[in-house]
Structures are given as C-alpha cells and as structure tokens.
Amino acid sequence: MEQKKTAIILGATGLTGNILLKKLLTDNRYKKVKLFSRNSVNLQHEKIEEHLIDLFELENYQDLFNGDEVFCCVGSTQKKTPDNEVYKKVDYGIPLTAAKLAKKNNIQKFVVISALGANAESKFFYNKTKGEMENAVLQQKIEETYILRPSLISGKRKEKRPFEFLWKQVMKLANFLMCGPLKKFRSIHPNYIADAMIFLANNSYSKTIIESEEIKKIASKN
C-alpha cells in the first residue's frame, strides 16, 4: 500500500492557495497538510497542521518544514504592497526561503506560482521580481521544481481590488478574441491552477516552466 503524503502550503489564505487546500483535504493521497501563514484559514480538519508565523522569518522554522512536497502560492500586488522593498520580500524572499528549506530538508517536489511575463531582465519591477524569484528557486536544484506562470487569475477574492475586478470583466470579453499565440493571455480560473499543481506534485512532467494555456491542459489530467 502506498504511503500517504504530507504537503506544505504557503499562501493557503489566498484565492488559489485556499482552493488548493480544500482539494488536498479531499485527496486520499494526503494524510497531512501543513500550512505556514500569517493568518488562519479558519478551517477545522483532521489533516490540517497550521503554523501561524511571520513568513519573513520562515527560515527559523526549518524543524517544522518537513513533508513530501511544497506548494508556494504566496504573492502580492504592487497596489496592495506599494513599497518595492516589502513587495520583493514577499514575492521573491518567501518563495526563495521556502525553496532553500525544501532543499535542506530533502523535499523533492517544489511547485510555485509565478506570473506570465516573468523575466529577470525586464524593465518592469513586477515582471523582473518574478523572474528573479524563478531563477533563485531553480538555483536550489531541488529534484523536481515546477514554475506556473498564469495570466490574470479570475475568481472572487476576499480583499477588494477594484481595478483588478474591472480588468477581469474586460478579460471575460477579450478571452473570446484571443486565439493562436494570444491564447496564453486569456484569464485563468484558480481551479485550473490548483488542479495543475496537484498533478505536477504527483507526476513527473517534461517542462519546468509552464504558462497559462498549458496549465489548463495539465489540470484536465488531474
């Protein structure tokens, strides 16, 4: 009988992370889901082991950071975190620290959400930060690392993001017009991202960096 696994999620209070958590709780391959976050998910379940911590001090929790795979769903926006230094600590620092801990603790699967357009050479701070994060995570040389680059993530968030809400309404119409090479710019529902993450954690895949339309294809296999 196959031994059941322990998953680690960072960012389980966010839109995609929360959907991922609920999927893992009903997945019989998992016996435990460890959560590292600042706020509680306010959900009681026998599989959940919740650690409420300052994620900027994640490196201090190496002894607790044990499992079979890491799902990193941490991310902010420049509107929500206008201070570039703080923003980089979130979107670059936390995923990198998690990858370093995964390497130290011999966790062989690391799945992280980045963003479409991530590029360490970009002139745009958001894209540059995401690209630098990707490079730094890959440098840890974890046995299997998968980087997901979704386009605009649809779905209803807990916090209000007025501009993002309006842009999502525009994207609903624009999705029908985006064909061929433009398909990757279509908005994507977080369900697809969560399903793709779970599939990648339980299967080997030929690519490390996976963009929006391919995320949807992988999700259909889960």
N, C-alpha and C positions, 0 to 999 in steps of 0.2 A: 504494500500500500504506500502511495506517495505521501511523503511527509508534508504537512500543511505549512504554509509560509507566513512570515511576518513582513508586512510592508511598512514603510515610513513615508508619511506625507508632510511636506512643508507647504503651508498655504491652504489648509483644509477649510478655512472660513471664507475663502474667496469663491467666486462663481464656479470655476472649473474644478477647483480642489474639493468643494463640497459635494459636487456631483460624483466625482471620483470616489470620495469616501463612501458615499451611500452604495455605490456599485460594489466596492470591495467588501462591504459588510454582508452582502448577499452572495458573495462569491465563495464557494466551498473550498477553493484552493488556499484560502487565507484563514489562519487561526487568530491573528492579531494584527491590528492596525495602530501603529504608534503615530501620534500627532505632536508636532512641535510647532507651537504658535503663541502669539501674544494673547489672543483672546480665545475663550472656549467656544466650541462648536455647539454647545448646549444640547448635546445628544447623548443619551444613555444607551450603551450597548456593551454586551459582554466582550466583544472583540476590541473595543477602543481602550487604548492606553494613552491618556492625554497628558502632555507636559507643557504647562503654561510658563513660557520663558521669554526673555528678551532675545530675539533672534539675532541681534547684533553681537550677542555673546554665545552663539551656538557652539563655538569651539570648546567651551567649558563643559559640555555635556557629552563628551566622547563615550563615556562608560554606558550611557543610555542609548546611544546612537548605534544600535545593533539590529540587524534584520537581514532580509534576503534581497530587498530592492528599495530604492529611493525614488519617490515621485516628488519633483520640485515644481510646485505651482505658484511660487511666490512672484509677485510683480506689482508694480505701481504704475501711475501715470504722471507725467510732468505737471499736469494740472493739480493732481492730488498731492504730489510731493514736489513743489516748485524749486526747492533748494537742491541744486545739482549734486552737491556732496552727499546729502541724505539719500537722494534718489539712487545714486551709484552704490551706496551701502546696501540698499535693498535689492536692486536688480542685478548687481554684479557681485557684491560681497556675500550675500546669503547663499546663493547657489554655489559659489566657489567654495565657501566654508563647508557646505554640505558634501560637495564632491571630495574635498580633502578628508573629511571624516569617513566617508564611504570607503575611500582607498585605504585609510589606516585600519579600518575595521573589516577589511576584506569583503565588502559588499560588492557583488559583481555586476549588478544592474543599476543604472542611473538614468532616469528619464526626466527631462527638464523642458519646460515650456519657454521658448524664446519668442521671437516675433518675425513676421515677414519683413524682409528688408534689413535684417541684422547684418551688420558689416563693420568690422573693426576699423576700416579705413574711411567710413562715412563722415561727411562734414556735419551731419545731424547728430546731436548729442544722444537722442534716444536710440537710434539705429547703431551708433558707434558703441554705446554701452552694452547693448545686447550682443553685438559681435565680439566685443572684448570678453564678455562673460562666456560665450561659446568656446572661444579659444582657450581661456583659462581652465574651463571644465575639461576640455579634451586633453589638456596637458597633464591631467592627473592620471591618464592612462588606465582608467577603470576598464575591466574586461569588456563590458558592453555599455556604451553610452548612446542614448538616442536624444536628439535635439529636435523638438517640434517647433515649426515656425508657422503658427496660424495667422491668418489675416484677421480683420476685425472680428472679435468674438461676440456673437449675438447672445440674446438671453437677458433676463432681468436681474440686475444687480441689487444688493441691499442698499448700497450708498447711491446717492443721486449724482449722475453725471450728465447734465443737461445737453452739452454739446455732443457727447457720445450717443445719447438717446436719439437726437435729431439725425446724426450721421447714420445710425442704424436704420432709420426709416428710409433714408435716401438709398442705402445699400440694398434694402429689400427690393426696390425697383431696379436698381442697377445690376443686381445679380442676373436678371434675365438677359441683359445685354452683353454680359461678359462671357465671351466664347473663346475657344482656342487658347492662345498664350495668356489671355486675360483671366482665365478661369481661376488662377491662383489668388486673384484679388477679391474673389467673392467672400462675403462674410461666412463665418462658420459657427455652428451651434456647439456649445461646450460638451454636449453629449458625445459628439464625434471625437473630440479631443480626449475625453476620459476613456472612451472605448479603445481608442488607438493606443493610449498609454498602457492600458491593461494588456492588450495584445502583445505589445513590444516587450513588456516585462515577463511575459510567459512564452515568448518565441524569439528565435533569432531572426534578424532582418538584414538585408544586404546593404542598406544605407544607414548612415549615422544622422544626417540632416534631412528632415522630412518637411516639405512645405504643405500648404493648406489643402490642396486638392488630393494629394497623396494621403494626408491624414484621414480624409473621408473614406478612401479606398481601404486603408488598413482597418479603420473602425468597423467596416462591414464584415471583417473576418472574425471579429471577437464574438 
